[in-house]
Structures are given as structure tokens and as C-alpha cells.
């Protein structure tokens, strides 16, 4: 398998995409609102992606966080809350918040499983910091590391119960960034003691199946390269100090935080220690260049992928209404 996850241009595969994806055999795909019309169309699209290379356990990713980050949108799909309401409930009733977010996450996963999506890029384990850029903001699960970890664990559990694999992000922590990495390269000058706060939730969930890196420079660790491109951050901090052992993907390499051509950025991420590069936008020229640059995923990456994809359970679709009712009843206490 090619060490990349690719996006698609539209609601169905073009003949060019079909040929390229069949030959390149990327690890998986990521979907956005531009790829979604309705349930029947989306099920047909995900089924065709699986059939291209005959992989039933194909990772098909989406960002369905709830709140302001959703790809399956109302009125065709339910609106789910983001992180802030669960953080607020945790303030007064921690166990109720954990149960509410687990139910919410399982309900999200049931919606995704129904249309063939197998991986949700959730939970955020970024610890919210006062005064930081709002690119994380109310998406965060809180500003206290162990609260973030407890709620994040419940998200992973709920997603798995609903048939989806979760991706913790943005390792080793985006919460104190003063810039949006979609637009520019954030630089965090916090010292080692402060950064222990950022990495604590990731360390608590080091057994998560998948993680996504942060395009953030942490000067205490590497003042030249962001985490995605830093072998020191990946080897010493993410794999070492945090102890993360799952599949590690880059954040989208098209984001303005990274400089260089698509192939250069993807190859640099893999060379630094990411198992694969994530490229979201479905531009054929970019994907061809990336395919030539990154090569096949390593055997160890393949092993991690297999373990991750096996972590999801068989979904129980008839639980959806019960889960939403439980979530809403618990959130009403906040």
C-alpha cells in the first residue's frame, strides 16, 4: 500500500481517479462535504472505493466532530454537539459527561458506519489554553489535561462501539498555538514544564489506534521543524515520552504551515516518522507527485494499520435513538 491517504474531487470517482487509485493503492481516503450528496450516493462511493483494491477493512476517513466541524450536514444528517457542552457538564457531573460523550460518539459512528465511513478524525486531545487561537477553541474537550483524557477515552470507546476507528489529534498538542496552521506555521515557545500539560492527554491515551500530527513548531524540542516533519518530535516525544504506538498520520500536507511541493512535504513527513501522509484535496497532479515521492508504507506501518482497523466493533444501528436520548437527558443537567 502507498503511504498516503487521498481526497476525492467530487461525489463519484472520475475515470482518471479510478485508474490512479487502482494502480497506486493508497492506504485510504478522506471525505469532505464536496463528496456528499445523500446516503445512497455516499454508500455507493464508499463501496466503490473498497472494491478498487478488494480491501474490506479500507480506512475511509471523515472529520465529523460535531459543533462547527462536520462534513455530513443537516438536514440530511443529525446535528451533533462539539466538545464544549461535554466540558461544561464535566464541571458539575464528571461521570454524566463521560456517559453523555460516549453515547454521542457511538451515535456519530452509527451514522458514519451506515454509509461506509470507517474512521472518524476524533477526539481532539488538544488542551485549551486561554488567549490561544480559536482554531481549536470550543472544539476542545477542556483546559484540564485529565478531563480531556477522560472525555477523549469515552469518545474512542463510543466510536469503536459504533463501528468506527478514532484518530486522536493533534499530537503532541495544538491547544496553545497562537496561529491557524491552515494559514501559517504556528510556533510555540513554551518550556518543557508547560508542554507536559499539552502531552498529558496523549500519554494517557497512548494506546489509541491512530493519531494525527500537529503542524506546529515547539521550540523546546525542535526550533526548525514542526512536529509533522521533525524526527526528534516523532521519535523522542510522540513515540518515546508519550508512548504512542498506533498508526501515525500527518495532518493535511496542503496546509499553509508547510512549505515545498506536495511530494516534498509528503516525503518529509514519512521520512520524519509518520506512517503515512494525508493529502485532502484530490488534485490529480499533486497525488501523482506524492505517489512517486512516498513509496510503500513500511511493514511496521502496515501492522499498526491492521491493529487499528480491527479495533472497531460491529455496530448496532437500532441503538441510535436510545443513544441520542441518553445524551440529551444528561446534557440537560449542565
PyMOL commands that set and color helices and strands:
alter all, ss='L'
color gray80, all
select helices_A, chain A and resi 15-24+33-35+39-53+84-92+94-114+137-139+145-161+192-204+227-229+231-241+262-272+284-294+299-309+317-331
alter helices_A, ss='H'
color red, helices_A
select strands_A, chain A and resi 2-7+26-31+59-62+119-120+165-171+186-188+210-213+216-218+247-252+276-279
alter strands_A, ss='S'
color yellow, strands_A
deselect
rebuild
show_as cartoon
